Amino acid sequence: MRHTIDPDLSRLAGRRVVLTGGSDGIGRRIAERLVAAGADVVLPVRDEAKGAGVVTALRGLRPDARVGAERLDLASLASVTAFAARMVADGRPVHALIDNAGLMTPPQRRVTADGFELQLGVNHLGHVALIAGLMPVLSAGRARIVSQISVAAASGGVHWDDLQWAERYDATAAYRQSKIAQGLFGLELARRSAAEGWGVTSVLAHPGVAPTNLLAAQPGYGRDEALGARRVIGALSSLGLLLGTAESAALPALAAATAPDTSDVQLYGPRGLGRLGGAPAPQRLYRPLRDVAEARRVWEWSIEVVAARFPRATMPRV
């Protein structure tokens, strides 16, 4: 295992960063670190009132903070398209995109506004559409794109026989699939950008395991009680045993966003026992993410279903 990385966020000072899922949990901690480093932070949020509250709190940490919230619902391709169009029309290059937002294991199968299984639609396809829509400003900023996957991506695969889980819904397997698909797409994005000259780099991160709202009750998508493991995870985290905290779980994505461009490091995560907690470091790709042919298949299917386009940049790079 390579050396541990202490993220040097100073390179993001004055740079524009788009962070999904920044209104609570790990994303909130990522946002706090970005603002403290002097980054120009854009928080796309589904709940505008909550987003406004987070912006106020972040400005309380740093009065001169450059941070704002924008409306975005990853469960709606129309919302993603509208957000991306506003960002491109604004014209300012984006230097980093951290795709951190996600949801986990709704107890009953639910679908997005476009009819996709909810986890696949939000965790993966919404971010595919977001990357494609932002590509002009991402390319202009020679951006680093970070896809926040999960330890769940260490096993399982893409359920090609029933991608939408319409026949027999398995919440956990559907979550694994969404994170594997997100990871495979991010890796293929890196290869295609290098081949086509899009000017962006793409890497993966995972936060390990920490007590966050992913495990809490989520009445909005049918989970009325917290997952049973949340109490145990919270106790171990508070004692500093094995697992991470929301603060430490934020570090791998920040390391991925700021590490020097290299072709041999594709995944960052905690370096502790089981890669569940601890300081961030480069890690070997999970086995389900190593299949290049599978990544190409995920790419082609994903851009087709969301009608994504990846044109060459037309804006001057800065």
Steps between C-alpha positions, in 0.01 A plus 500: 500500500631846410556779746213673676380822338438817697284699257658833406190708440695820440505419129121551496518857636313723258403202285139409420377172646157341450403259778183291493356379828667779694208590726559235768707204613833437331418754230452773762846424639648512150332837445638636827854402404465649152368830634775514763756454221362798309336309215207648308239237587174426320259273688226350279217406737154350469366684808561870437410606855746251644761616251455861605548400864821315418635799307430725799677258732801474269529876478500501878817291490666739257340843448665548161391155379402470136223244519151474357223244460323416175188296435572144378304177531708204380180296475388720209696528177314821420628651826855384427486648150370831631771526765776415253364752250515774763858413587610497137319828430680655798820422312739455790723191477448226760823358640360209701175305510442273799206267436425418861119495516325169533237294676503148634258208519143631480298209640259494207586553137456861393572677176626841391299753303636331186406147607842373613538293816567766761850399612625443146337825391634722777835344586606433143288629212433843649874550535560376145265769370663757728852425375387511138311826547790669678768373262560837327584671831673192642725478197566873512619462859697180432291359782554209731178294520458286813236228514418407860435125498467266800653197667188328368664508155751239619257224408205441270463630149274655241170313477470510122203262490290749696685828545194675640417222750145490371460124536638441849627797696800447725583828672856410598592346163348801323715731713814300419413513131455878506841553659676251273344665197606843627854375552529327164369812326750722680788277395383489140464879508869524589598278209281682248609844613863401452426357156271779377669801656211613719746646750352349817629234736271257680568300815299313762474533877318315773443624855527169685229458763380780728172596670326723245148570378529221244428270794236718664125496456402641161120541487534673164574170334319262730744419781327603821771373735878507501680191379575257780874533452496875559518475880796260491679707237442816703635339817814364333560833328468698823750268669747527213480128434543372143253740336525863397318818592322735263812719515747223413264352241511831313876479446527240219287708263708807584820304443365379166405855403843646574756225437743557211394355167614140478386209290579230756275624784130458424343457846547673835359379830580460871819308571393338828411137565259373239523843332206605718653798680816698544705745297458503121735319264506351149344157478476214257182495294227269623471189286163594341662824375793339317312375193568748218246335268232531769589868544454559128164324512387713794617815320313424178180402678511799734551770240230344284230492767566856618570631148835635619749666267870546562621762249846647487545819698429821313595740780852632564679305772623685806 
